[in-house]
Amino acid sequence: MNEKPGFISVTDENNNKIEIQVIFGFEIPEYKKSYVVYTTECQSPQEEINVNISEYDNNTYEIKSIPEDELDFVMESYNNAKSMILETE
């Protein structure tokens, strides 16, 4: 698979190789896990960007769905991180 500039190859839960464009990543020490915020499409800056958030393994480059019982806390952490990024722009 030829990676597009700004994209990385990862493996999803179904063992499919996909290319994602990472927007940012964050960790939640309470869960001892990393998460990645990404898109799968090339979009111009003027377009709305649909983003995904997945649990991410830095060693295996695998992404997987966030368990339901962690979802609220992950979304709160994402919103806090997004706010901090937007404040610096």
KOLSE-278214 format. One record per residue: residue number from 1; x, y, z of N, C-alpha, C in turn. Coordinates in nm, 2 decimals, m for minus. Layout:
N
NODE   zagu     n.xx     n.yy     n.zz    ca.xx    ca.yy    ca.zz     c.xx     c.yy     c.zz
NODE    NUM        X        Y        Z        X        Y        Z        X        Y        Z
...
This chain:
89
NODE   zagu     n.xx     n.yy     n.zz    ca.xx    ca.yy    ca.zz     c.xx     c.yy     c.zz
NODE      1     0.09    m0.12     0.00     0.00     0.00     0.00     0.09     0.12     0.00
NODE      2     0.07     0.21    m0.09     0.15     0.34    m0.10     0.08     0.44    m0.01
NODE      3     0.15     0.48     0.09     0.10     0.58     0.18     0.09     0.72     0.12
NODE      4    m0.02     0.79     0.14    m0.04     0.93     0.09     0.04     1.02     0.19
NODE      5     0.09     1.13     0.15     0.16     1.22     0.24     0.08     1.26     0.36
NODE      6     0.13     1.25     0.48     0.05     1.28     0.60    m0.03     1.17     0.65
NODE      7    m0.03     1.05     0.58    m0.11     0.94     0.63    m0.02     0.83     0.68
NODE      8    m0.07     0.74     0.77     0.00     0.63     0.81    m0.08     0.50     0.79
NODE      9    m0.02     0.39     0.78    m0.09     0.26     0.76    m0.11     0.20     0.90
NODE     10    m0.23     0.15     0.93    m0.26     0.09     1.05    m0.35    m0.04     1.02
NODE     11    m0.36    m0.12     1.12    m0.45    m0.24     1.10    m0.57    m0.22     1.19
NODE     12    m0.69    m0.25     1.13    m0.81    m0.23     1.21    m0.85    m0.36     1.28
NODE     13    m0.96    m0.36     1.35    m1.00    m0.48     1.43    m1.03    m0.60     1.34
NODE     14    m1.06    m0.58     1.21    m1.09    m0.69     1.12    m0.96    m0.73     1.05
NODE     15    m0.85    m0.69     1.09    m0.72    m0.72     1.03    m0.70    m0.66     0.89
NODE     16    m0.77    m0.55     0.86    m0.76    m0.48     0.74    m0.66    m0.37     0.75
NODE     17    m0.57    m0.36     0.65    m0.48    m0.24     0.65    m0.55    m0.12     0.59
NODE     18    m0.55    m0.01     0.67    m0.61     0.11     0.62    m0.51     0.23     0.64
NODE     19    m0.53     0.33     0.57    m0.45     0.45     0.58    m0.53     0.56     0.65
NODE     20    m0.47     0.62     0.76    m0.54     0.72     0.83    m0.45     0.84     0.84
NODE     21    m0.51     0.96     0.85    m0.44     1.08     0.86    m0.46     1.12     1.01
NODE     22    m0.35     1.12     1.09    m0.36     1.15     1.23    m0.37     1.30     1.25
NODE     23    m0.47     1.34     1.33    m0.49     1.48     1.37    m0.42     1.50     1.49
NODE     24    m0.44     1.42     1.59    m0.36     1.42     1.72    m0.39     1.30     1.80
NODE     25    m0.30     1.27     1.89    m0.32     1.15     1.98    m0.31     1.20     2.12
NODE     26    m0.36     1.12     2.21    m0.35     1.15     2.35    m0.36     1.02     2.43
NODE     27    m0.31     1.02     2.56    m0.31     0.91     2.65    m0.40     0.93     2.76
NODE     28    m0.46     0.83     2.82    m0.53     0.84     2.94    m0.47     0.75     3.04
NODE     29    m0.39     0.80     3.13    m0.31     0.72     3.23    m0.40     0.63     3.31
NODE     30    m0.52     0.67     3.34    m0.61     0.58     3.42    m0.64     0.45     3.35
NODE     31    m0.64     0.45     3.22    m0.67     0.33     3.14    m0.54     0.27     3.09
NODE     32    m0.43     0.34     3.10    m0.30     0.29     3.05    m0.31     0.26     2.90
NODE     33    m0.38     0.36     2.83    m0.40     0.34     2.68    m0.38     0.47     2.61
NODE     34    m0.35     0.45     2.48    m0.33     0.56     2.39    m0.45     0.56     2.29
NODE     35    m0.48     0.68     2.25    m0.60     0.70     2.16    m0.55     0.79     2.04
NODE     36    m0.61     0.78     1.93    m0.57     0.86     1.81    m0.70     0.92     1.75
NODE     37    m0.69     1.04     1.72    m0.80     1.11     1.65    m0.76     1.12     1.50
NODE     38    m0.84     1.08     1.41    m0.79     1.07     1.27    m0.91     1.08     1.17
NODE     39    m0.87     1.10     1.05    m0.97     1.09     0.94    m0.91     0.99     0.84
NODE     40    m1.00     0.94     0.75    m0.95     0.85     0.65    m0.96     0.90     0.51
NODE     41    m1.00     1.03     0.50    m1.01     1.09     0.37    m0.93     1.22     0.36
NODE     42    m0.88     1.25     0.23    m0.82     1.37     0.21    m0.93     1.48     0.20
NODE     43    m0.91     1.59     0.27    m1.01     1.69     0.26    m0.94     1.83     0.26
NODE     44    m1.00     1.92     0.19    m0.94     2.05     0.19    m0.97     2.12     0.32
NODE     45    m0.89     2.22     0.36    m0.92     2.29     0.49    m1.05     2.36     0.50
NODE     46    m1.12     2.39     0.39    m1.25     2.45     0.39    m1.36     2.36     0.42
NODE     47    m1.34     2.23     0.40    m1.44     2.13     0.42    m1.45     2.09     0.57
NODE     48    m1.57     2.05     0.61    m1.58     1.99     0.74    m1.51     1.86     0.74
NODE     49    m1.45     1.83     0.85    m1.37     1.70     0.86    m1.44     1.61     0.95
NODE     50    m1.47     1.49     0.90    m1.53     1.38     0.99    m1.41     1.31     1.06
NODE     51    m1.41     1.31     1.19    m1.30     1.25     1.26    m1.35     1.12     1.33
NODE     52    m1.26     1.04     1.35    m1.28     0.91     1.43    m1.18     0.91     1.55
NODE     53    m1.22     0.84     1.65    m1.13     0.83     1.77    m1.13     0.68     1.79
NODE     54    m1.01     0.62     1.80    m0.99     0.48     1.83    m0.88     0.46     1.93
NODE     55    m0.89     0.35     2.00    m0.78     0.31     2.09    m0.66     0.27     1.99
NODE     56    m0.54     0.31     2.03    m0.43     0.29     1.93    m0.31     0.22     2.01
NODE     57    m0.25     0.12     1.95    m0.14     0.05     2.00    m0.01     0.10     1.92
NODE     58     0.07     0.18     1.99     0.19     0.23     1.93     0.29     0.13     1.88
NODE     59     0.29     0.01     1.94     0.39    m0.09     1.90     0.34    m0.17     1.78
NODE     60     0.21    m0.20     1.77     0.16    m0.28     1.66     0.09    m0.21     1.55
NODE     61     0.07    m0.08     1.57     0.00     0.01     1.48    m0.14    m0.04     1.45
NODE     62    m0.20    m0.09     1.56    m0.34    m0.14     1.55    m0.44    m0.04     1.61
NODE     63    m0.55    m0.02     1.55    m0.66     0.06     1.61    m0.78    m0.03     1.64
NODE     64    m0.85     0.00     1.75    m0.97    m0.07     1.78    m1.07     0.02     1.85
NODE     65    m1.19    m0.03     1.85    m1.30     0.05     1.90    m1.28     0.07     2.05
NODE     66    m1.33     0.18     2.10    m1.32     0.21     2.24    m1.43     0.14     2.32
NODE     67    m1.40     0.07     2.42    m1.50    m0.01     2.50    m1.61     0.09     2.55
NODE     68    m1.73     0.05     2.55    m1.85     0.13     2.59    m1.83     0.19     2.73
NODE     69    m1.77     0.12     2.82    m1.76     0.17     2.96    m1.65     0.27     2.97
NODE     70    m1.57     0.29     2.87    m1.46     0.40     2.87    m1.50     0.52     2.78
NODE     71    m1.61     0.50     2.70    m1.64     0.60     2.60    m1.66     0.74     2.65
NODE     72    m1.74     0.76     2.76    m1.76     0.89     2.82    m1.63     0.96     2.86
NODE     73    m1.55     0.89     2.93    m1.42     0.95     2.97    m1.33     0.98     2.86
NODE     74    m1.33     0.90     2.76    m1.25     0.92     2.64    m1.30     1.05     2.57
NODE     75    m1.43     1.06     2.55    m1.48     1.18     2.49    m1.45     1.30     2.57
NODE     76    m1.46     1.30     2.70    m1.43     1.41     2.78    m1.28     1.45     2.76
NODE     77    m1.19     1.35     2.76    m1.05     1.38     2.74    m1.02     1.44     2.60
NODE     78    m1.09     1.38     2.50    m1.08     1.44     2.36    m1.12     1.58     2.36
NODE     79    m1.24     1.61     2.42    m1.29     1.75     2.42    m1.19     1.85     2.49
NODE     80    m1.14     1.80     2.60    m1.04     1.88     2.67    m0.91     1.91     2.59
NODE     81    m0.86     1.80     2.52    m0.74     1.82     2.44    m0.77     1.91     2.32
NODE     82    m0.89     1.89     2.26    m0.93     1.97     2.14    m0.94     2.12     2.18
NODE     83    m0.99     2.15     2.30    m1.00     2.29     2.35    m0.87     2.35     2.37
NODE     84    m0.77     2.27     2.43    m0.64     2.32     2.45    m0.57     2.35     2.32
NODE     85    m0.59     2.27     2.22    m0.53     2.29     2.08    m0.59     2.41     2.02
NODE     86    m0.72     2.43     2.02    m0.78     2.54     1.96    m0.74     2.67     2.03
NODE     87    m0.72     2.67     2.16    m0.68     2.79     2.23    m0.54     2.84     2.19
NODE     88    m0.45     2.75     2.14    m0.32     2.79     2.10    m0.31     2.84     1.96
NODE     89    m0.42     2.82     1.88    m0.42     2.87     1.74    m0.45     3.02     1.73
